[in-house]
Amino acid sequence: MKKLTQFTLLLMAAGALWAADGTFTGEIMDKQCAEMGSHDAMMKSEGAKNAKECALACAKDGGGFALYDSQSKKVYPIADAGKVRDYAGERVQITGDYDQNADVLHVKSVSRAQ
């Protein structure tokens, strides 16, 4: 019985690492620009006038959306683009689950950040 309890605790700890619930703040960008930490290079090639146009154009080309945290330089690829599309190029706060194994952020809610 003791081994079963230890195994159960081990599984619970692994599950906690697999999906970290929390609040994440940053800019909604296309994944490519987020990985570069800026829209500068892609804005020129896409002919975009601002961050929103750039993110929408690049995501449309198959890049998908990501949350970019400029303080930590962390990129969180977004699982459901439909939940963040309206916030492209904006600073937001997302409540959700980050799956470290899949490297994807599952959005529960999103709002504009101050």
Phi and psi restraints in degrees (range 20) as a CNS / XPLOR table:
assign (resid 1 and name C) (resid 2 and name N)
       (resid 2 and name CA) (resid 2 and name C) 1.0 -62.4 20.0 2
assign (resid 2 and name N) (resid 2 and name CA)
       (resid 2 and name C) (resid 3 and name N) 1.0 -40.0 20.0 2
assign (resid 2 and name C) (resid 3 and name N)
       (resid 3 and name CA) (resid 3 and name C) 1.0 -64.9 20.0 2
assign (resid 3 and name N) (resid 3 and name CA)
       (resid 3 and name C) (resid 4 and name N) 1.0 -37.6 20.0 2
assign (resid 3 and name C) (resid 4 and name N)
       (resid 4 and name CA) (resid 4 and name C) 1.0 -64.3 20.0 2
assign (resid 4 and name N) (resid 4 and name CA)
       (resid 4 and name C) (resid 5 and name N) 1.0 -41.4 20.0 2
assign (resid 4 and name C) (resid 5 and name N)
       (resid 5 and name CA) (resid 5 and name C) 1.0 -65.5 20.0 2
assign (resid 5 and name N) (resid 5 and name CA)
       (resid 5 and name C) (resid 6 and name N) 1.0 -42.6 20.0 2
assign (resid 5 and name C) (resid 6 and name N)
       (resid 6 and name CA) (resid 6 and name C) 1.0 -63.0 20.0 2
assign (resid 6 and name N) (resid 6 and name CA)
       (resid 6 and name C) (resid 7 and name N) 1.0 -40.7 20.0 2
assign (resid 6 and name C) (resid 7 and name N)
       (resid 7 and name CA) (resid 7 and name C) 1.0 -64.3 20.0 2
assign (resid 7 and name N) (resid 7 and name CA)
       (resid 7 and name C) (resid 8 and name N) 1.0 -41.9 20.0 2
assign (resid 7 and name C) (resid 8 and name N)
       (resid 8 and name CA) (resid 8 and name C) 1.0 -62.0 20.0 2
assign (resid 8 and name N) (resid 8 and name CA)
       (resid 8 and name C) (resid 9 and name N) 1.0 -44.1 20.0 2
assign (resid 8 and name C) (resid 9 and name N)
       (resid 9 and name CA) (resid 9 and name C) 1.0 -63.8 20.0 2
assign (resid 9 and name N) (resid 9 and name CA)
       (resid 9 and name C) (resid 10 and name N) 1.0 -38.9 20.0 2
assign (resid 9 and name C) (resid 10 and name N)
       (resid 10 and name CA) (resid 10 and name C) 1.0 -62.7 20.0 2
assign (resid 10 and name N) (resid 10 and name CA)
       (resid 10 and name C) (resid 11 and name N) 1.0 -43.2 20.0 2
assign (resid 10 and name C) (resid 11 and name N)
       (resid 11 and name CA) (resid 11 and name C) 1.0 -63.8 20.0 2
assign (resid 11 and name N) (resid 11 and name CA)
       (resid 11 and name C) (resid 12 and name N) 1.0 -39.2 20.0 2
assign (resid 11 and name C) (resid 12 and name N)
       (resid 12 and name CA) (resid 12 and name C) 1.0 -65.2 20.0 2
assign (resid 12 and name N) (resid 12 and name CA)
       (resid 12 and name C) (resid 13 and name N) 1.0 -40.9 20.0 2
assign (resid 12 and name C) (resid 13 and name N)
       (resid 13 and name CA) (resid 13 and name C) 1.0 -65.4 20.0 2
assign (resid 13 and name N) (resid 13 and name CA)
       (resid 13 and name C) (resid 14 and name N) 1.0 -41.1 20.0 2
assign (resid 13 and name C) (resid 14 and name N)
       (resid 14 and name CA) (resid 14 and name C) 1.0 -63.8 20.0 2
assign (resid 14 and name N) (resid 14 and name CA)
       (resid 14 and name C) (resid 15 and name N) 1.0 -39.1 20.0 2
assign (resid 14 and name C) (resid 15 and name N)
       (resid 15 and name CA) (resid 15 and name C) 1.0 -64.0 20.0 2
assign (resid 15 and name N) (resid 15 and name CA)
       (resid 15 and name C) (resid 16 and name N) 1.0 -36.6 20.0 2
assign (resid 15 and name C) (resid 16 and name N)
       (resid 16 and name CA) (resid 16 and name C) 1.0 -65.8 20.0 2
assign (resid 16 and name N) (resid 16 and name CA)
       (resid 16 and name C) (resid 17 and name N) 1.0 -35.9 20.0 2
assign (resid 16 and name C) (resid 17 and name N)
       (resid 17 and name CA) (resid 17 and name C) 1.0 -72.9 20.0 2
assign (resid 17 and name N) (resid 17 and name CA)
       (resid 17 and name C) (resid 18 and name N) 1.0 -32.0 20.0 2
assign (resid 17 and name C) (resid 18 and name N)
       (resid 18 and name CA) (resid 18 and name C) 1.0 -66.4 20.0 2
assign (resid 18 and name N) (resid 18 and name CA)
       (resid 18 and name C) (resid 19 and name N) 1.0 -42.5 20.0 2
assign (resid 18 and name C) (resid 19 and name N)
       (resid 19 and name CA) (resid 19 and name C) 1.0 -133.4 20.0 2
assign (resid 19 and name N) (resid 19 and name CA)
       (resid 19 and name C) (resid 20 and name N) 1.0 111.6 20.0 2
assign (resid 19 and name C) (resid 20 and name N)
       (resid 20 and name CA) (resid 20 and name C) 1.0 -100.5 20.0 2
assign (resid 20 and name N) (resid 20 and name CA)
       (resid 20 and name C) (resid 21 and name N) 1.0 112.4 20.0 2
assign (resid 20 and name C) (resid 21 and name N)
       (resid 21 and name CA) (resid 21 and name C) 1.0 -74.4 20.0 2
assign (resid 21 and name N) (resid 21 and name CA)
       (resid 21 and name C) (resid 22 and name N) 1.0 148.7 20.0 2
assign (resid 21 and name C) (resid 22 and name N)
       (resid 22 and name CA) (resid 22 and name C) 1.0 169.5 20.0 2
assign (resid 22 and name N) (resid 22 and name CA)
       (resid 22 and name C) (resid 23 and name N) 1.0 -170.3 20.0 2
assign (resid 22 and name C) (resid 23 and name N)
       (resid 23 and name CA) (resid 23 and name C) 1.0 -114.9 20.0 2
assign (resid 23 and name N) (resid 23 and name CA)
       (resid 23 and name C) (resid 24 and name N) 1.0 132.9 20.0 2
assign (resid 23 and name C) (resid 24 and name N)
       (resid 24 and name CA) (resid 24 and name C) 1.0 -126.4 20.0 2
assign (resid 24 and name N) (resid 24 and name CA)
       (resid 24 and name C) (resid 25 and name N) 1.0 135.4 20.0 2
assign (resid 24 and name C) (resid 25 and name N)
       (resid 25 and name CA) (resid 25 and name C) 1.0 -123.9 20.0 2
assign (resid 25 and name N) (resid 25 and name CA)
       (resid 25 and name C) (resid 26 and name N) 1.0 138.3 20.0 2
assign (resid 25 and name C) (resid 26 and name N)
       (resid 26 and name CA) (resid 26 and name C) 1.0 170.5 20.0 2
assign (resid 26 and name N) (resid 26 and name CA)
       (resid 26 and name C) (resid 27 and name N) 1.0 -163.7 20.0 2
assign (resid 26 and name C) (resid 27 and name N)
       (resid 27 and name CA) (resid 27 and name C) 1.0 -103.2 20.0 2
assign (resid 27 and name N) (resid 27 and name CA)
       (resid 27 and name C) (resid 28 and name N) 1.0 137.6 20.0 2
assign (resid 27 and name C) (resid 28 and name N)
       (resid 28 and name CA) (resid 28 and name C) 1.0 -78.5 20.0 2
assign (resid 28 and name N) (resid 28 and name CA)
       (resid 28 and name C) (resid 29 and name N) 1.0 116.2 20.0 2
assign (resid 28 and name C) (resid 29 and name N)
       (resid 29 and name CA) (resid 29 and name C) 1.0 -130.0 20.0 2
assign (resid 29 and name N) (resid 29 and name CA)
       (resid 29 and name C) (resid 30 and name N) 1.0 167.9 20.0 2
assign (resid 29 and name C) (resid 30 and name N)
       (resid 30 and name CA) (resid 30 and name C) 1.0 -74.0 20.0 2
assign (resid 30 and name N) (resid 30 and name CA)
       (resid 30 and name C) (resid 31 and name N) 1.0 156.0 20.0 2
assign (resid 30 and name C) (resid 31 and name N)
       (resid 31 and name CA) (resid 31 and name C) 1.0 -61.3 20.0 2
assign (resid 31 and name N) (resid 31 and name CA)
       (resid 31 and name C) (resid 32 and name N) 1.0 -39.7 20.0 2
assign (resid 31 and name C) (resid 32 and name N)
       (resid 32 and name CA) (resid 32 and name C) 1.0 -63.4 20.0 2
assign (resid 32 and name N) (resid 32 and name CA)
       (resid 32 and name C) (resid 33 and name N) 1.0 -47.1 20.0 2
assign (resid 32 and name C) (resid 33 and name N)
       (resid 33 and name CA) (resid 33 and name C) 1.0 -66.0 20.0 2
assign (resid 33 and name N) (resid 33 and name CA)
       (resid 33 and name C) (resid 34 and name N) 1.0 -38.3 20.0 2
assign (resid 33 and name C) (resid 34 and name N)
       (resid 34 and name CA) (resid 34 and name C) 1.0 -60.3 20.0 2
assign (resid 34 and name N) (resid 34 and name CA)
       (resid 34 and name C) (resid 35 and name N) 1.0 -41.8 20.0 2
assign (resid 34 and name C) (resid 35 and name N)
       (resid 35 and name CA) (resid 35 and name C) 1.0 -65.6 20.0 2
assign (resid 35 and name N) (resid 35 and name CA)
       (resid 35 and name C) (resid 36 and name N) 1.0 -27.7 20.0 2
assign (resid 35 and name C) (resid 36 and name N)
       (resid 36 and name CA) (resid 36 and name C) 1.0 -86.6 20.0 2
assign (resid 36 and name N) (resid 36 and name CA)
       (resid 36 and name C) (resid 37 and name N) 1.0 -14.6 20.0 2
assign (resid 36 and name C) (resid 37 and name N)
       (resid 37 and name CA) (resid 37 and name C) 1.0 78.6 20.0 2
assign (resid 37 and name N) (resid 37 and name CA)
       (resid 37 and name C) (resid 38 and name N) 1.0 11.4 20.0 2
assign (resid 37 and name C) (resid 38 and name N)
       (resid 38 and name CA) (resid 38 and name C) 1.0 -166.5 20.0 2
assign (resid 38 and name N) (resid 38 and name CA)
       (resid 38 and name C) (resid 39 and name N) 1.0 154.4 20.0 2
assign (resid 38 and name C) (resid 39 and name N)
       (resid 39 and name CA) (resid 39 and name C) 1.0 -90.1 20.0 2
assign (resid 39 and name N) (resid 39 and name CA)
       (resid 39 and name C) (resid 40 and name N) 1.0 -9.4 20.0 2
assign (resid 39 and name C) (resid 40 and name N)
       (resid 40 and name CA) (resid 40 and name C) 1.0 -49.0 20.0 2
assign (resid 40 and name N) (resid 40 and name CA)
       (resid 40 and name C) (resid 41 and name N) 1.0 -54.4 20.0 2
assign (resid 40 and name C) (resid 41 and name N)
       (resid 41 and name CA) (resid 41 and name C) 1.0 -64.6 20.0 2
assign (resid 41 and name N) (resid 41 and name CA)
       (resid 41 and name C) (resid 42 and name N) 1.0 -42.2 20.0 2
assign (resid 41 and name C) (resid 42 and name N)
       (resid 42 and name CA) (resid 42 and name C) 1.0 -78.1 20.0 2
assign (resid 42 and name N) (resid 42 and name CA)
       (resid 42 and name C) (resid 43 and name N) 1.0 -28.0 20.0 2
assign (resid 42 and name C) (resid 43 and name N)
       (resid 43 and name CA) (resid 43 and name C) 1.0 -59.4 20.0 2
assign (resid 43 and name N) (resid 43 and name CA)
       (resid 43 and name C) (resid 44 and name N) 1.0 -40.3 20.0 2
assign (resid 43 and name C) (resid 44 and name N)
       (resid 44 and name CA) (resid 44 and name C) 1.0 -66.4 20.0 2
assign (resid 44 and name N) (resid 44 and name CA)
       (resid 44 and name C) (resid 45 and name N) 1.0 -46.8 20.0 2
assign (resid 44 and name C) (resid 45 and name N)
       (resid 45 and name CA) (resid 45 and name C) 1.0 -71.5 20.0 2
assign (resid 45 and name N) (resid 45 and name CA)
       (resid 45 and name C) (resid 46 and name N) 1.0 -27.8 20.0 2
assign (resid 45 and name C) (resid 46 and name N)
       (resid 46 and name CA) (resid 46 and name C) 1.0 -90.5 20.0 2
assign (resid 46 and name N) (resid 46 and name CA)
       (resid 46 and name C) (resid 47 and name N) 1.0 -11.7 20.0 2
assign (resid 46 and name C) (resid 47 and name N)
       (resid 47 and name CA) (resid 47 and name C) 1.0 69.7 20.0 2
assign (resid 47 and name N) (resid 47 and name CA)
       (resid 47 and name C) (resid 48 and name N) 1.0 26.8 20.0 2
assign (resid 47 and name C) (resid 48 and name N)
       (resid 48 and name CA) (resid 48 and name C) 1.0 -82.4 20.0 2
assign (resid 48 and name N) (resid 48 and name CA)
       (resid 48 and name C) (resid 49 and name N) 1.0 144.3 20.0 2
assign (resid 48 and name C) (resid 49 and name N)
       (resid 49 and name CA) (resid 49 and name C) 1.0 -91.9 20.0 2
assign (resid 49 and name N) (resid 49 and name CA)
       (resid 49 and name C) (resid 50 and name N) 1.0 -20.8 20.0 2
assign (resid 49 and name C) (resid 50 and name N)
       (resid 50 and name CA) (resid 50 and name C) 1.0 -153.3 20.0 2
assign (resid 50 and name N) (resid 50 and name CA)
       (resid 50 and name C) (resid 51 and name N) 1.0 176.7 20.0 2
assign (resid 50 and name C) (resid 51 and name N)
       (resid 51 and name CA) (resid 51 and name C) 1.0 -62.2 20.0 2
assign (resid 51 and name N) (resid 51 and name CA)
       (resid 51 and name C) (resid 52 and name N) 1.0 -37.0 20.0 2
assign (resid 51 and name C) (resid 52 and name N)
       (resid 52 and name CA) (resid 52 and name C) 1.0 -64.3 20.0 2
assign (resid 52 and name N) (resid 52 and name CA)
       (resid 52 and name C) (resid 53 and name N) 1.0 -48.7 20.0 2
assign (resid 52 and name C) (resid 53 and name N)
       (resid 53 and name CA) (resid 53 and name C) 1.0 -59.6 20.0 2
assign (resid 53 and name N) (resid 53 and name CA)
       (resid 53 and name C) (resid 54 and name N) 1.0 -41.5 20.0 2
assign (resid 53 and name C) (resid 54 and name N)
       (resid 54 and name CA) (resid 54 and name C) 1.0 -63.1 20.0 2
assign (resid 54 and name N) (resid 54 and name CA)
       (resid 54 and name C) (resid 55 and name N) 1.0 -50.2 20.0 2
assign (resid 54 and name C) (resid 55 and name N)
       (resid 55 and name CA) (resid 55 and name C) 1.0 -61.1 20.0 2
assign (resid 55 and name N) (resid 55 and name CA)
       (resid 55 and name C) (resid 56 and name N) 1.0 -42.5 20.0 2
assign (resid 55 and name C) (resid 56 and name N)
       (resid 56 and name CA) (resid 56 and name C) 1.0 -66.6 20.0 2
assign (resid 56 and name N) (resid 56 and name CA)
       (resid 56 and name C) (resid 57 and name N) 1.0 -42.2 20.0 2
assign (resid 56 and name C) (resid 57 and name N)
       (resid 57 and name CA) (resid 57 and name C) 1.0 -66.4 20.0 2
assign (resid 57 and name N) (resid 57 and name CA)
       (resid 57 and name C) (resid 58 and name N) 1.0 -45.6 20.0 2
assign (resid 57 and name C) (resid 58 and name N)
       (resid 58 and name CA) (resid 58 and name C) 1.0 -68.5 20.0 2
assign (resid 58 and name N) (resid 58 and name CA)
       (resid 58 and name C) (resid 59 and name N) 1.0 -39.6 20.0 2
assign (resid 58 and name C) (resid 59 and name N)
       (resid 59 and name CA) (resid 59 and name C) 1.0 -65.2 20.0 2
assign (resid 59 and name N) (resid 59 and name CA)
       (resid 59 and name C) (resid 60 and name N) 1.0 -37.1 20.0 2
assign (resid 59 and name C) (resid 60 and name N)
       (resid 60 and name CA) (resid 60 and name C) 1.0 -63.7 20.0 2
assign (resid 60 and name N) (resid 60 and name CA)
       (resid 60 and name C) (resid 61 and name N) 1.0 -32.4 20.0 2
assign (resid 60 and name C) (resid 61 and name N)
       (resid 61 and name CA) (resid 61 and name C) 1.0 -76.9 20.0 2
assign (resid 61 and name N) (resid 61 and name CA)
       (resid 61 and name C) (resid 62 and name N) 1.0 6.9 20.0 2
assign (resid 61 and name C) (resid 62 and name N)
       (resid 62 and name CA) (resid 62 and name C) 1.0 104.6 20.0 2
assign (resid 62 and name N) (resid 62 and name CA)
       (resid 62 and name C) (resid 63 and name N) 1.0 3.8 20.0 2
assign (resid 62 and name C) (resid 63 and name N)
       (resid 63 and name CA) (resid 63 and name C) 1.0 -76.8 20.0 2
assign (resid 63 and name N) (resid 63 and name CA)
       (resid 63 and name C) (resid 64 and name N) 1.0 -24.3 20.0 2
assign (resid 63 and name C) (resid 64 and name N)
       (resid 64 and name CA) (resid 64 and name C) 1.0 74.0 20.0 2
assign (resid 64 and name N) (resid 64 and name CA)
       (resid 64 and name C) (resid 65 and name N) 1.0 172.7 20.0 2
assign (resid 64 and name C) (resid 65 and name N)
       (resid 65 and name CA) (resid 65 and name C) 1.0 -103.5 20.0 2
assign (resid 65 and name N) (resid 65 and name CA)
       (resid 65 and name C) (resid 66 and name N) 1.0 155.6 20.0 2
assign (resid 65 and name C) (resid 66 and name N)
       (resid 66 and name CA) (resid 66 and name C) 1.0 -146.3 20.0 2
assign (resid 66 and name N) (resid 66 and name CA)
       (resid 66 and name C) (resid 67 and name N) 1.0 156.6 20.0 2
assign (resid 66 and name C) (resid 67 and name N)
       (resid 67 and name CA) (resid 67 and name C) 1.0 -97.4 20.0 2
assign (resid 67 and name N) (resid 67 and name CA)
       (resid 67 and name C) (resid 68 and name N) 1.0 126.3 20.0 2
assign (resid 67 and name C) (resid 68 and name N)
       (resid 68 and name CA) (resid 68 and name C) 1.0 -110.0 20.0 2
assign (resid 68 and name N) (resid 68 and name CA)
       (resid 68 and name C) (resid 69 and name N) 1.0 118.2 20.0 2
assign (resid 68 and name C) (resid 69 and name N)
       (resid 69 and name CA) (resid 69 and name C) 1.0 -94.5 20.0 2
assign (resid 69 and name N) (resid 69 and name CA)
       (resid 69 and name C) (resid 70 and name N) 1.0 103.5 20.0 2
assign (resid 69 and name C) (resid 70 and name N)
       (resid 70 and name CA) (resid 70 and name C) 1.0 -67.6 20.0 2
assign (resid 70 and name N) (resid 70 and name CA)
       (resid 70 and name C) (resid 71 and name N) 1.0 -25.7 20.0 2
assign (resid 70 and name C) (resid 71 and name N)
       (resid 71 and name CA) (resid 71 and name C) 1.0 -70.3 20.0 2
assign (resid 71 and name N) (resid 71 and name CA)
       (resid 71 and name C) (resid 72 and name N) 1.0 -45.1 20.0 2
assign (resid 71 and name C) (resid 72 and name N)
       (resid 72 and name CA) (resid 72 and name C) 1.0 -94.9 20.0 2
assign (resid 72 and name N) (resid 72 and name CA)
       (resid 72 and name C) (resid 73 and name N) 1.0 -9.6 20.0 2
assign (resid 72 and name C) (resid 73 and name N)
       (resid 73 and name CA) (resid 73 and name C) 1.0 63.1 20.0 2
assign (resid 73 and name N) (resid 73 and name CA)
       (resid 73 and name C) (resid 74 and name N) 1.0 27.2 20.0 2
assign (resid 73 and name C) (resid 74 and name N)
       (resid 74 and name CA) (resid 74 and name C) 1.0 -94.4 20.0 2
assign (resid 74 and name N) (resid 74 and name CA)
       (resid 74 and name C) (resid 75 and name N) 1.0 138.0 20.0 2
assign (resid 74 and name C) (resid 75 and name N)
       (resid 75 and name CA) (resid 75 and name C) 1.0 -109.0 20.0 2
assign (resid 75 and name N) (resid 75 and name CA)
       (resid 75 and name C) (resid 76 and name N) 1.0 125.9 20.0 2
assign (resid 75 and name C) (resid 76 and name N)
       (resid 76 and name CA) (resid 76 and name C) 1.0 -114.4 20.0 2
assign (resid 76 and name N) (resid 76 and name CA)
       (resid 76 and name C) (resid 77 and name N) 1.0 98.4 20.0 2
assign (resid 76 and name C) (resid 77 and name N)
       (resid 77 and name CA) (resid 77 and name C) 1.0 -58.7 20.0 2
assign (resid 77 and name N) (resid 77 and name CA)
       (resid 77 and name C) (resid 78 and name N) 1.0 138.8 20.0 2
assign (resid 77 and name C) (resid 78 and name N)
       (resid 78 and name CA) (resid 78 and name C) 1.0 -93.8 20.0 2
assign (resid 78 and name N) (resid 78 and name CA)
       (resid 78 and name C) (resid 79 and name N) 1.0 132.9 20.0 2
assign (resid 78 and name C) (resid 79 and name N)
       (resid 79 and name CA) (resid 79 and name C) 1.0 -74.1 20.0 2
assign (resid 79 and name N) (resid 79 and name CA)
       (resid 79 and name C) (resid 80 and name N) 1.0 -40.1 20.0 2
assign (resid 79 and name C) (resid 80 and name N)
       (resid 80 and name CA) (resid 80 and name C) 1.0 -120.8 20.0 2
assign (resid 80 and name N) (resid 80 and name CA)
       (resid 80 and name C) (resid 81 and name N) 1.0 97.2 20.0 2
assign (resid 80 and name C) (resid 81 and name N)
       (resid 81 and name CA) (resid 81 and name C) 1.0 -59.1 20.0 2
assign (resid 81 and name N) (resid 81 and name CA)
       (resid 81 and name C) (resid 82 and name N) 1.0 -33.4 20.0 2
assign (resid 81 and name C) (resid 82 and name N)
       (resid 82 and name CA) (resid 82 and name C) 1.0 -60.4 20.0 2
assign (resid 82 and name N) (resid 82 and name CA)
       (resid 82 and name C) (resid 83 and name N) 1.0 -26.4 20.0 2
assign (resid 82 and name C) (resid 83 and name N)
       (resid 83 and name CA) (resid 83 and name C) 1.0 -78.8 20.0 2
assign (resid 83 and name N) (resid 83 and name CA)
       (resid 83 and name C) (resid 84 and name N) 1.0 -18.6 20.0 2
assign (resid 83 and name C) (resid 84 and name N)
       (resid 84 and name CA) (resid 84 and name C) 1.0 -119.8 20.0 2
assign (resid 84 and name N) (resid 84 and name CA)
       (resid 84 and name C) (resid 85 and name N) 1.0 -8.3 20.0 2
assign (resid 84 and name C) (resid 85 and name N)
       (resid 85 and name CA) (resid 85 and name C) 1.0 -52.1 20.0 2
assign (resid 85 and name N) (resid 85 and name CA)
       (resid 85 and name C) (resid 86 and name N) 1.0 -42.3 20.0 2
assign (resid 85 and name C) (resid 86 and name N)
       (resid 86 and name CA) (resid 86 and name C) 1.0 -66.9 20.0 2
assign (resid 86 and name N) (resid 86 and name CA)
       (resid 86 and name C) (resid 87 and name N) 1.0 -14.4 20.0 2
assign (resid 86 and name C) (resid 87 and name N)
       (resid 87 and name CA) (resid 87 and name C) 1.0 -104.2 20.0 2
assign (resid 87 and name N) (resid 87 and name CA)
       (resid 87 and name C) (resid 88 and name N) 1.0 10.3 20.0 2
assign (resid 87 and name C) (resid 88 and name N)
       (resid 88 and name CA) (resid 88 and name C) 1.0 -52.8 20.0 2
assign (resid 88 and name N) (resid 88 and name CA)
       (resid 88 and name C) (resid 89 and name N) 1.0 131.0 20.0 2
assign (resid 88 and name C) (resid 89 and name N)
       (resid 89 and name CA) (resid 89 and name C) 1.0 80.5 20.0 2
assign (resid 89 and name N) (resid 89 and name CA)
       (resid 89 and name C) (resid 90 and name N) 1.0 2.2 20.0 2
assign (resid 89 and name C) (resid 90 and name N)
       (resid 90 and name CA) (resid 90 and name C) 1.0 -109.9 20.0 2
assign (resid 90 and name N) (resid 90 and name CA)
       (resid 90 and name C) (resid 91 and name N) 1.0 156.5 20.0 2
assign (resid 90 and name C) (resid 91 and name N)
       (resid 91 and name CA) (resid 91 and name C) 1.0 -83.7 20.0 2
assign (resid 91 and name N) (resid 91 and name CA)
       (resid 91 and name C) (resid 92 and name N) 1.0 127.3 20.0 2
assign (resid 91 and name C) (resid 92 and name N)
       (resid 92 and name CA) (resid 92 and name C) 1.0 -134.9 20.0 2
assign (resid 92 and name N) (resid 92 and name CA)
       (resid 92 and name C) (resid 93 and name N) 1.0 168.5 20.0 2
assign (resid 92 and name C) (resid 93 and name N)
       (resid 93 and name CA) (resid 93 and name C) 1.0 -121.8 20.0 2
assign (resid 93 and name N) (resid 93 and name CA)
       (resid 93 and name C) (resid 94 and name N) 1.0 124.7 20.0 2
assign (resid 93 and name C) (resid 94 and name N)
       (resid 94 and name CA) (resid 94 and name C) 1.0 -113.9 20.0 2
assign (resid 94 and name N) (resid 94 and name CA)
       (resid 94 and name C) (resid 95 and name N) 1.0 133.5 20.0 2
assign (resid 94 and name C) (resid 95 and name N)
       (resid 95 and name CA) (resid 95 and name C) 1.0 -103.4 20.0 2
assign (resid 95 and name N) (resid 95 and name CA)
       (resid 95 and name C) (resid 96 and name N) 1.0 129.0 20.0 2
assign (resid 95 and name C) (resid 96 and name N)
       (resid 96 and name CA) (resid 96 and name C) 1.0 -178.6 20.0 2
assign (resid 96 and name N) (resid 96 and name CA)
       (resid 96 and name C) (resid 97 and name N) 1.0 -167.9 20.0 2
assign (resid 96 and name C) (resid 97 and name N)
       (resid 97 and name CA) (resid 97 and name C) 1.0 -115.5 20.0 2
assign (resid 97 and name N) (resid 97 and name CA)
       (resid 97 and name C) (resid 98 and name N) 1.0 126.5 20.0 2
assign (resid 97 and name C) (resid 98 and name N)
       (resid 98 and name CA) (resid 98 and name C) 1.0 -100.7 20.0 2
assign (resid 98 and name N) (resid 98 and name CA)
       (resid 98 and name C) (resid 99 and name N) 1.0 116.8 20.0 2
assign (resid 98 and name C) (resid 99 and name N)
       (resid 99 and name CA) (resid 99 and name C) 1.0 -91.1 20.0 2
assign (resid 99 and name N) (resid 99 and name CA)
       (resid 99 and name C) (resid 100 and name N) 1.0 103.9 20.0 2
assign (resid 99 and name C) (resid 100 and name N)
       (resid 100 and name CA) (resid 100 and name C) 1.0 -65.1 20.0 2
assign (resid 100 and name N) (resid 100 and name CA)
       (resid 100 and name C) (resid 101 and name N) 1.0 -37.0 20.0 2
assign (resid 100 and name C) (resid 101 and name N)
       (resid 101 and name CA) (resid 101 and name C) 1.0 -65.5 20.0 2
assign (resid 101 and name N) (resid 101 and name CA)
       (resid 101 and name C) (resid 102 and name N) 1.0 -42.9 20.0 2
assign (resid 101 and name C) (resid 102 and name N)
       (resid 102 and name CA) (resid 102 and name C) 1.0 -89.1 20.0 2
assign (resid 102 and name N) (resid 102 and name CA)
       (resid 102 and name C) (resid 103 and name N) 1.0 -10.3 20.0 2
assign (resid 102 and name C) (resid 103 and name N)
       (resid 103 and name CA) (resid 103 and name C) 1.0 52.5 20.0 2
assign (resid 103 and name N) (resid 103 and name CA)
       (resid 103 and name C) (resid 104 and name N) 1.0 58.7 20.0 2
assign (resid 103 and name C) (resid 104 and name N)
       (resid 104 and name CA) (resid 104 and name C) 1.0 -146.9 20.0 2
assign (resid 104 and name N) (resid 104 and name CA)
       (resid 104 and name C) (resid 105 and name N) 1.0 141.8 20.0 2
assign (resid 104 and name C) (resid 105 and name N)
       (resid 105 and name CA) (resid 105 and name C) 1.0 -101.8 20.0 2
assign (resid 105 and name N) (resid 105 and name CA)
       (resid 105 and name C) (resid 106 and name N) 1.0 120.6 20.0 2
assign (resid 105 and name C) (resid 106 and name N)
       (resid 106 and name CA) (resid 106 and name C) 1.0 -94.2 20.0 2
assign (resid 106 and name N) (resid 106 and name CA)
       (resid 106 and name C) (resid 107 and name N) 1.0 114.8 20.0 2
assign (resid 106 and name C) (resid 107 and name N)
       (resid 107 and name CA) (resid 107 and name C) 1.0 -84.1 20.0 2
assign (resid 107 and name N) (resid 107 and name CA)
       (resid 107 and name C) (resid 108 and name N) 1.0 125.7 20.0 2
assign (resid 107 and name C) (resid 108 and name N)
       (resid 108 and name CA) (resid 108 and name C) 1.0 -95.0 20.0 2
assign (resid 108 and name N) (resid 108 and name CA)
       (resid 108 and name C) (resid 109 and name N) 1.0 -44.4 20.0 2
assign (resid 108 and name C) (resid 109 and name N)
       (resid 109 and name CA) (resid 109 and name C) 1.0 -150.3 20.0 2
assign (resid 109 and name N) (resid 109 and name CA)
       (resid 109 and name C) (resid 110 and name N) 1.0 156.1 20.0 2
assign (resid 109 and name C) (resid 110 and name N)
       (resid 110 and name CA) (resid 110 and name C) 1.0 -141.9 20.0 2
assign (resid 110 and name N) (resid 110 and name CA)
       (resid 110 and name C) (resid 111 and name N) 1.0 140.3 20.0 2
assign (resid 110 and name C) (resid 111 and name N)
       (resid 111 and name CA) (resid 111 and name C) 1.0 -147.3 20.0 2
assign (resid 111 and name N) (resid 111 and name CA)
       (resid 111 and name C) (resid 112 and name N) 1.0 157.3 20.0 2
assign (resid 111 and name C) (resid 112 and name N)
       (resid 112 and name CA) (resid 112 and name C) 1.0 -66.8 20.0 2
assign (resid 112 and name N) (resid 112 and name CA)
       (resid 112 and name C) (resid 113 and name N) 1.0 137.2 20.0 2
assign (resid 112 and name C) (resid 113 and name N)
       (resid 113 and name CA) (resid 113 and name C) 1.0 -91.6 20.0 2
assign (resid 113 and name N) (resid 113 and name CA)
       (resid 113 and name C) (resid 114 and name N) 1.0 153.9 20.0 2
